[in-house]
Each structure stands twice: as C-alpha cells, then as structure tokens.
C-alpha cells in the first residue's frame, strides 16, 4: 500500500507504474513557471498493473479529501481505476462513461470529476502525422495492438461521423487476453458502421505477426500494449513484416522501444513513417493539467510548453 501525506502546496499526481522515470517529473516544474503556477508540484503514485480495487480506492479517496491535492493524470490503470472507483466521483464525462476509463482526476465546485482525455489527446497526436484525407485516398487498414483505453479512444476518434467518408474501412484490435477484447467489443458496439471492427485474440507476438501480414499498404499500425514502457519487449517478433507505405506509431516515448526499433529497421525498404509518443505525451499531459488547474492551454502557450519539454528532454 502507498502511504499518503497531506499536501502542503498545490499538487498534481501521476498515477502510473514507473512514474519517476517519466520526463514529466523534470518537465512539470518548468511548465508550472510558464503557466504561473508558482507553488504547484507533481508527485508520482506507482501501482503494479491490475492492482487491487482497494489500492485504487485509497488513492482516489486521499485526493478527494485532501484540500491541496488538486487532481491526477492516470496512465496504465485507467480502466481498472474506473471500475474500482467510479462511485467515488460526483461527475464523469461522457467519454469516461462510454469508454469505461478515467485518465484525468480533478475538482470543480466541490465535486470530484473524472474525465477520459484519450479521445482528444490521441486525436490531436494522430492529426500531427496522419495526412489529410488519408483513409479516403488510400483505403488502408488500422491495426491496434492492445485492447486497453488508448486503442478504444483511437477507434472512437478515427470513426467520428464528422469525418464523412474519410474513415478507415477496417479497424482490427488484437489482444493477448480474451476478456479485454470482449469488453472492447461491447464498449465500441455503436461506432460508425462505415468502419468494420474486428477483434482478434492473439496470445503471442507470432500471432500478431500473422495479423500484421494481412494488412493493406498505407495502413496504420499502433503499439498500444504498454510493452516497451510498462514491461519489456514488443507485441511483434523480429520476423514481422510491416505493410508498405504505412504509418507506424509507438505511443510510448520512453523505455526500451523494441517495437519502434523493429519498424525503423524496415523504414527505408517499406517506405514507413515511424512516429514515437512524444506529441501524445505533450497533448496527454496538457489536457489534464488544463483540467486540474482550470487553465486553457492551446495555441501559443501550447507551443511554448512543447518547446520547454523538448529543451528539458535534451538536457537528460
């Protein structure tokens, strides 16, 4: 169990697995200065993946009742925390309810608020590297490796009705365990019918290789498993073959990114665009900080924060 100490200055928490290794611990103090949050600090709360409901509830109860504990960003534990703690929140946004996850904890008007920010932050990150009218032009597939919150959020983002006919024809979610696939299928059952959703049980990296080999050129392949950051390895083997002219996204930016290395090895021959998770990191954190501190973060200030983060990261 974590031991919680009453905050003595405005505090945002990072609920993750290996939070001390995250760049945010060095970036946030500089961001706080730029945002005028002169006394604000960040603290990490680490849990093993799929910890007990009691542990999640204890953390949420502490934040809820501690006056200067203003909120938190939640990574790996988004789905588990939602199911363990949803009754502790006075407000849950529509994405949190529809996705069954909480990535942002904040307080407003005396209420504890839970938001799912991934459909917004993953969308902003995708817009950064997926060309305009990509699906309409090339009709590629999407392969989301992992059935956690990030894959659900991306599925929701990519299939929005507002995109008209610029939506993927097929999205495949592949996962090594069946329960998460069944949960994903239920949560995403009302998505845009223009996109065919497939849910594939792939217990091993070799199984994922076979699914990867079935994709069309100009596809999007995403590592949303946590492998490379929360645990070592890749969801693919070194024998995998990426489809030509495709977009490959490793949504992590730190750790031993074997998946990204595998894509980089084929980058020239297959004409791949390989993206890491840095922009996702920026949008993910600024969306939550905006909610926790009740500050709009967009436009010039967002660009300034991105430059600050790059500078801090380069001094590592």
Number of C-alpha atoms within 10 A of each C-alpha: 11 11 8 12 9 13 16 13 15 17 23 26 20 24 24 21 21 15 18 15 13 16 17 21 16 16 19 21 17 17 22 17 12 14 15 9 14 14 12 19 18 19 16 20 18 16 19 12 13 13 12 14 14 13 15 22 18 16 19 21 15 15 25 22 12 16 15 16 25 24 27 28 24 23 21 21 23 24 20 19 27 25 14 16 19 21 11 16 18 13 17 20 13 12 19 23 16 14 25 21 29 30 24 28 26 26 23 14 6 8 13 21 23 29 21 28 25 29 22 18 25 25 19 17 20 18 11 13 14 13 10 11 13 15 21 15 12 14 18 24 25 26 24 25 26 25 26 24 26 28 25 25 23 21 26 22 21 23 21 16 14 9 12 10 16 20 24 23 18 18 24 23 26 27 26 20 15 16 12 18 21 14 16 21 17 11 16 16 11 9 17 16 11 16 18 13 20 13 18 20 17 21 14 14 19 16 18 22 19 14 16 21 12 12 21 18 17 22 27 25 24 24 25 25 26 22 20 22 20 18 13 13 17 22 26 21 17 15 10 18 17 26 24 19 19 23 24 24 22 25 25 25 19 16 15 17 21 20 22 22 15 18 24 17 12 17 19 12 10 17 15 22 19 18 22 18 15 18 20 21 20 20 23 23 20 21 20 26 24 14 24 22 19 12 13 14 18 14 8 9 14 15 13 14 22 20 12 17 21 15 12 16 13 8 6 7
